[in-house]
Amino acid sequence: MTAVDVNLYGTVHGGVLMKFVDDVAGAAAARHSGGTAVTAAIDEILFLEPVRVGDLVHAYAQVNWTGTSSMEVGVKLVAERWDVVSPEPLTVATAYLVFVAVDVAGHPRNVPPVLPEHMDDERRFREALIRREHRLSRRTAIQRARQEQVNER
């Protein structure tokens, strides 16, 4: 991370990290789907530790779940401190994003299924289903509340 990435506190802007997360997740979604995938939602992003100028930040992304055309991608950012020798990088952020695979006309297209191979993959898949359920139920509740407000008028 460089000086152009920092805020007044001397740490990297959250927005800079969010763009990095979105870029990496988009690459994982495009690779999995075999073409263009667009960001549809960010379910969660947690900033766990500040990132400082000079830190070397690595990103890891994995497709956790797929639907017909949508995918959840989990991202972990880790940092190596420029001024500290440490055997393990420090986890600085985690995020979950939803992408939709699209064709050249921008219409949704089918994606290959995720086939969990390990226990961690199965856990990620199950947790992705929970996040999806919450996202859809929240949207339904908001739509219902808006309709009720319209009906009251």
C-alpha positions, 0 to 999 in steps of 0.5 A: 500500500502506498501513500496515495491510499491513506486517510488522515489517520495514516491507514489505508482507506476502507474504500481502497480495500473494498475495491481490491476485494471486489477486483479479486472476487470478480476475477474468481467469479469470472474464472469459475463461470468462464466469462464476465461476472458482475457484482450484484451484492456485498453481503458483508465486509469486515475490517479486522485490523488497519492496513498501513502504508508499506504493508504488503497485502495479499488477497485470497478468493474462493467461490463458496456457492453457486446458483443458476447464474449467481455465485457467492465469493468469499475473500480474505485479505492478509497483510505482511507488515513492512516493519515487523518480521512475522511468520504469519501474515495478519488477517486484515479483512474478510468479505462475502460478495455475490456475482452474476455471470452475464453474456455479451448482451448483459443477460444472466447465463448459467454457471458451473456448480460448486462441488465442495471437496473438503470439510471447509468447502462444505462449511463455506457452502452451508454458510453461503446458503444462510447468507443467501436466505438472509439476503432474500428474506430481508429483501422480501421484508423490505418490499412488504413494508413498502407495499404496506406503506403504499396501501396505507395512503 
